[in-house]
């Protein structure tokens, strides 16, 4: 959200009083608005007179909305618009102190712009490229003033997004970097200094993740709706990866990934074939009206139904009746799942290895329910009724009459297999047996029973009462009515179910942990600091936590174990755990739980 404009009582302290923006598309227009709002004189240049006119119309519209919402006064709007002029003639940039180009991602186009600018602007003028995919060094080398060329990467929408990556090449003069960094601060942005490599920090991490999501979709592992919902609900992201690809532009993503792959030769950066297919078909996302999704019209954000949109109404297969649920385990996840079912009206048998552990797990539910009462989310009477529905026990024999048994024991295959063998003996015929594993093969649990058709994965996310997502994992043997039953149960407990197959990581972890691992590699290679990477992903990607904050919360040992599972399953060298992660785990630095991971924590 845009910040209110401060009255401009004097000329800006920065040496950049006049800034030219070359390329007046969405990004160029946004940058022009940011600069004008901060009191700069802005010269907008575009080869197209129609595009220049659209820039002015967009600025008029956005500033009118700002006045309506009380973020600008009418006079401030008038002054802001007066500071912006547009032209189709590059020579109008002659008096600029700084030129920012945001033309299409092509070396040929950008290099020609820089050559033309060399003949137009003053010797002391700084030239900045807005590229996020091309080499700043290569662009600088084509200029007559390479020491005054750098990268200035804003994020879309520029007025709202706080992050600006300031990219220096080996040729860039330090004083140019300092001047542009000071400008970014003066604009109310948070600059992060990075070196010259494709994608820089934020896009370097983001596009690998987006590419994997496209690959996952292309392999028909999960639907586009389920992939996007999984990452929004499972990771708290503002948009799912395929919707984000449509917003960025499928063609743009392909260009960025090709540049990243040319440098890294990492298969995770090799553009998914579907990106090429969509690009060459002109299905480039929102701007074309169709990409991974179909939109109301070109440029619209409104998704409309198409041939791939799932039908409403759920499965035509009848679900098995579920009235009572058994939950195996005594940890945080088990007690959370027991709470979810009890609040939804199910009778719950909560089984642990001892009466003491079972009672402790129920007490944990009671504490959680009491917090909900204190926060006004439920009445004391409703909380008491929910807690009353939970019966703690120390024997799985009490699962004899449950309709659904959910295990949430240790994430060790042998432990889970032993439990499923026990459940096979005590649970009645027709009972659904579910595992909450996040990384182990569901089929291995199913094969420990004499009824593998009744076994399915129900991967809840922690904390289970708060997190809305459940990954529903079918094996090749899972019966259709078991799948339908779990979906119906998820609706009853008000969780969003997404379907996926039985392979390592399912949807969320298969996309999340390679991204985290790549962040560790960036630090390991001394490309950027922990703080800069965390800031880049929060400010540039809208992530609720930076990768190193998240790693320390999840636990470095847990993260390493998941990375090893993914690497073993897919045998992709790019998924090999970063050595720095392995070294920290070996040293006992496991994150917040030990007081030290990537950062140190004060124990309370």
N, C-alpha and C positions, 0 to 999 in steps of 0.2 A: 504494500500500500504506500502511495506517495506521501512524502513528508510535507508539512506546511511550508510555504515559501517564507523565508525571512526577508524583511524589507531590506532593500539594497541602499544603504546610505552613502556608500563610497565605492570606488572602483575595487575589484577583487585584488587581494594581496598577491595571488598567483601571477607569474609573468604572462600567463595565457589569457589575455583580455579578449582576443578575437580567435575563434576556433572555426576551422572549416571542416564540414562533414561531407565526405564524398561517397555517394551512394545513399539514396533516401528511401530505401525499403523500410520494412518494419523496424529493424535494428537501428538504422541510421536516423529515422524519425524519432525513435525513443531517445537516442543519444543527444540529438538536437534539443529535445525538450528538457533533458536533465541539465544540459549546459546553459540554456536560456534561463531556466528557473534559478540557476546559481549566479545569474547576473552577467554571463558572458554574451558577447556579440557573436552570433552564429551565422556563418555563410554555408548554406546547404547547396550542394552541387549534385546533379544527376543528369545522365545522358538523355533521359526522357523528360520532356516538359510535362507530360501527363503525370509521371511519378512525382515530380516536384510539386505539382498542384495537389496531388493526393497527400503529400507530406503536410502541406499547409492546412488542408482540410482536416487531417487527423489531429494536428496540434490545436486547431480551433475547437474541435469536438472534445478532446481530452481535457483541455483547460476549462471549457464550459462546464463539464462535469465536476471539475475540481471546485469551481465557484459554487455550484449547486450544493456540494457537500461541505462547504465551509473551509476548504483547504486553501483557497485563494480568494482574495478580494477581487472585485471587478477591475480595479485600477491595476493590481498586480498582474492580472491576466492581460490587460491591454499592454502593459510595459513588457511582459514576457514575449508576446507575439511581435511587438515592435523590434525586439532584438534579433529576430530571425528573418533572414532574406534567403531566397532560393534562386537558382540559376542553372542553366545548362552549359555554362561556359566555365571551364576550369580556371581561367585566368582571374576570375572573381575571388579566388583563394590567395591572391598575391600578397595581401596584407596580413594573412593569418599568422599567428604565433605558433599554432599547432594545427596540423591537418590529421584528421582521423579518417582512414578509408574503410568502408564496409561494403565493398563491391563483391560480386560473386566469387566463390572459392576457386579461383583459377590463377595459376602462376602467370600465364600470359596476360590476363586482364590486369592483375595487380601490378605486375612489373611495368606495364605500359603506363599505368597511373603514376607510379613513382618516377619514371623517366620524364613524364610530362610535368610533374610537379617540380622536379629539379630545375626546369627551365622557367618556372613561374615564381616560386616563393623565394623569400630572402635566405641568405646562407645560414642564419641562426635558427630558422624555423625547424621545429621537430616534426618528423613524419611518423605517424603511428598506424599500424595495420590492425584491423579488428579480426584477423583470421583466428580460427580455432583449430585449423587442420594443416595449414601450410607452414613451411619453415621460415621463420622471421629472418634467420641468417641469410638464407638464399635471396629473400626479397631485399634485404639490406645491401647485399653485395652488388645488386643491380643499380643501386642508387649512387649518385655522386657524393653523398654525405652519409655513408654507412654508420658512422658514429652517432648520428642523430636519428636513426631509425630504430624503432622498438615496437613491441606489440602492446595493444591496449584492448583487452578482451572483456567487453561488457556481456551481461547475461540478459536474456529476454524474459519479461519485458524490462527494458533498461530503467524506466522510472521507478519500478518497484524493487528490482533485485539489487541487493547491497554489494554483492561481490564484483570486484574488478581485478582481473589478473594482469599484472604488469610484467611483460615478457622481455627480457634482455637477451641479446645475442653476444657472442664473444667480441663483436665489433662495437657494441653500444657503449657510449661514454657514460660513466656513473652519474654525472650531473644531469644528463637527460632523464635517467631513471628516477633520480630524486625529484626533479621538477614535475614529472608526470605523476609520481606517487603523491606528491603534495596536492596536485590538482584533484586527484581522486578523493583524497580526504576532504578537500574543500567542497567537493560535490556531494558530500555526505555518504560516500561509499567506503567500503572496507577493502583496501588494496592488498593483494597477496603477490609477493615477488617470486617469479618462477623463471626457470631456464627455458631454452628453446627446444621443445620437442613436441610432436603432434599431440593435440588434445590438452597439453599443459596438465594442470592438476585435475580440475573438476571434470572436464570432458574426457580426459585420459582415463578416469575411473568410470565415468558415466557410460561412455559409448561401448566399452567392453561388456558391461551389464546389459545394455540395450540390445547388443548384437546377440548375446546368449539367449535373451528372451525371444528374439526373432527366430533363432535356430530352434528353440524349444517349440515354438508355434508351428514352424515349417515341418517339423518331425511329427506333427499331430499328437504330441505328448499331452497337451492340454489345450483347451479352447482359448481364444484371445480374451474372452470375458473372464475366464477363470484365472489366467495368468495375471491379468491386470488387477483383478480383485484380490488375489493372493498377496501381491506386493503392496497394495494400498492398506489392506487390513492386517497383514502379517508383519509389515515393517513400518507402518505409519507414513508411507510416502504420499505426497499430494496427488500423484498420478501414477497409473500403471505404465509399464515400459512400452507397450505397443501404442497406447494412446499418446504417450510422450513422443514416440517416433513420428506419429502423424502430425503432432504439433511442430516439432523441429523441422520436419520435412524428410521423407524417406531418402530422397536424393542427397540431401545435405549429410545425413547420417552415413550414407554409403561413401561419400567423399572423405569424410573425417576418418572412417575406419580404414579406407584404402591407404590414407597417409600414415595412420598408426601402424598398419601391418607392414608397410614398406620399410619402416624403421625397426619394428620389434620382431617381425617374423613369428609372432606369437599367434597360434591358431585361433585363440580367443578373439583376436582383432581381425581375422580374415572375414570380410563381410559375408553375412549369410546370403546364400543365393536368392532367397526371396526378396531381399533388398534390391538386387539388380533387376529381378523380374518386375517388381512394382515400379521401380524408377523408369525402366525402359518402356513400360506400358503407360507412363504418364500418371500413374496412381501414386502421387507423391505425398499424400496426406491431406490435411485440412485445406491447404491452399488450392488443391485440385478438386476438393469435394469427395475424394475417395483415396484411401490408403489401406491400412489394416481394417479400418472401419469405413462406413459410408456416412457422409454428412449431408445435411439439408441442402447445402449449396456450397460452391467453392468459397473458402474463407470462413465458413460457419463452424462453430464449435458444437452444434447440435447433431448428435448421432441419430441416424434413422435406421429402421429395420432393413436388413438385406437377407440374402439367401443363407448367410451363416449365423444369423441371430437365433439363439436357442428359443424353442417354443415354450410358452408359458404353460404351467399346469403340472410340471414334474413328470415322473416316470409313469408309463402306462401299466407297469408291473405292480401288483398289489404288495404292500409292505406287510411284514410280520407284525403282529401286535406287541407293543413294548409297554409294560406297566411298571416293572421293577428293574433296577440296574445294580449290578455288582461292580465295585471299583476296587482294584487290587493295588495296594501301595499305601505308604504313609507319609510320603514327602509332600512338598509344596504343590506339585502338579496333581497328585492324587487327591489331596484335600480340596484343591480348586475345582477339579472335575466333579467331585462329590457335591460340592456346593452348587455348581451349575445345574446338575440334575435335580437336586432337592428343591431348589428355587422354582424349577419348572413343574413341580408336582409329582415327580417320580419317587417311589420308595427306593431307598439306596442302602445297600449292604456294603460297608466299608471294611475291607479285610486287610490286616497287616500281619507281620510275623509274631506279634505278641499283643496281649490285651492292652498293655501300656502304650505301645505305638499306635494302636487303633484308637484308643481314647485320646491320645495326643493329637492325632489327625482330626478327629471330630472337634476337639477344643480349638484347633486352628480355624476350622470352619466357623465356629461360634464367634471367634474374635473378628473374623472378616465380616460376618453378618452384622455384628455390633457396630463396626465402622460404617457400614451402609446405613444403619439406623441413625447414627450420629450425624451423617451427612444428608439425611432426609430422603434417601433413595428408597427406603421401605419402612413400614411401620414395625414396631417392636413385636406386634402380634404375628405379622407375616414372617418375620425372622425366626421367631420361636417355632412356628409351624414347620418351616423349612428344616431347622435343626432337628426337630422331632422325627423327621422322615429318615434321618441317617441312623443306621444301626451298626455300631462298631463290632468287629469280631476278630478273632485270631485264627479262624479256620476257614479254608475255602469251601468246606462242606456246606456252609451257609449260602453258597451260590447255587444250591440245587434248584431253586425255583426262579432264579432271575431270567429275564428275557434277553438281556444284553449284559455281557461281562466286558469291562474295559480295564485293561492292565496299564498301570503307570509305575512299573518297578524300574530297577536300575537298567541303564542303556547298555546291557551286555547280552549278547545273543544267547549264550548258554542259559543265563538266568531266565530270560523270557521263554525259551523253549521248554525249560522245566516247568514253568508256570502254565504254559498252554497245554502241556501233557496232563497236568493236574486238573485244569479246567475241563479238558476233554472227558475226564472220568466223572466229575461231579455235576457239570451243567446238564440240564435236561435236553433232549433232542429238540432241535429247532432254535435253540438259543444262539444269538449272534455273539461271536467272540471277536473283540477288537483290541488292537495294539495301538498305543500312542507313540510308538517309536518315531524318531525324527531322522534316523539315518540307517537303520538296519532293514534287511529285506523282509517284507511282510510274509512272503511265501515261505521263508524259513520257519517262521512261527506257525504258519498254517500246516506245514508238513509234520510238525510235532504232534498233530492231532489226527484222529481218524475221520475228521469232517472238514477238510480244507475249504470246502465250498462255503462254510459258515464263517470263515475268518476274513477280516477286512482291517484296513488301517484307518484310525481316526486320530489324526495328528492335531491335538489342541496346542495352542500357543500360550506362553506364560506371561502374565497371570491369567489363568483360564476364565475366571469370572469376568474379567474386563475385555479380553481379546475376542473379537467377533469371528475370527477365522477358524475353520476346521478343514484340513486337507483330508479328503476321503480317498483312500488308496486301495484300488482294486488289484487283486492278483489275477493271473490267467485262470484261476480256479474259482474265484469268488462268484457266488450265485447272484443272478439278477435281483431276486427279491431281498437278498441281504444288502445289496447296494441301495435299493429303494428304501429299505428300512432305515438305514443310517441317514439318508437324506431327510426322511420324514422326522426322525429324531432331532436332527440338526434344526429343522424348522421349529420344532416344539421348544427347544432350548434357546431359540433365537440366535443361532449361529449361522454364519454364511458358509455353506459348504462349497468347496471347489474340488473337481475331480482330477485325478492324475494317476498315472501308472506306477507300478512297483519298481522304482529305480532310485538310486542313491540321491538323497537331498530333496526328493519330490519337487515341488515348484520353488518354494521360498528359499530353502537352504541351498538349492542348486544354483540359484541366481545371486543370493546374498553373499555366500562365503568366498567365491572367487573374487568378487569385488573387494571384500575385506582383505583377502590375501594380496591382491594387487596394490592396495594401499600400503601394506607392510613392505612390499618390494620397493615402492617409491622412497620410503624412509631408508631402507637398507641401501639403496643406491645413492643416498644423499641428495635426491632431487628436490625434496621439500621437507619441511619440518612437520612434526605431529600437529602442532597448532595450526599451521597454514592449511594442511590437508583437511583437518576437521572443520576449520572455518570455511574452506572452499565448498565442501559438500553440504554444509548447513545453509550457507548463504547463496551458493550457486545452484544447488540441486534441490533445495527445500527439504533436505533430510532432517528428521527430528534429532538425530545424534550424528556426530562425526564418526568415521570408521574406528578410530582408536578409542573413543569413548565407548562405543558399542562393544568392541572386542574386550575391553576391561570389564564391562558389565556381564557379558556372556561367559567370560572365563577363557583364558588363552588355551588352557588344556582342552576344553570342550571344542573350541574353534579349530584347534589343530587336529583333533580326532575326526571332526567332520570333513576337514580338508583332505585328510588321508583317505577317508572313505570315498570321497568324490574322485580323487586321483586314481585310486585303485579301480573304481568302477568304470571310469571313462578313459583311463590310460592316456590322458592328454598331458603333455609336458607342462603346458601353461597352468595346470591345476596343481602342480607339485607345491607342497607347502613352502612358504618363504623360509629360508634358513634362520632369519632373525626370529621368526615365531617359534621355531623349534628350539633355538638357543634360550629364549626366555622361559619356555616351559621347562626345559632341562634345569634351569637355574631356580626353579620354584616360583618364578614371577608370574602368577596366574591371573592377575587382575585385582579387582577390588576385594575379592574374598581373601587374598593373602596380604593386602595392603600395598602391593606393588605389581604392576604389569607394564604397560607402556608408560604409565605415569605412576607416581607414588601417591598414596592416600593416607590420611590421618585416621587411625583406628579410634572409634568412639566407644 
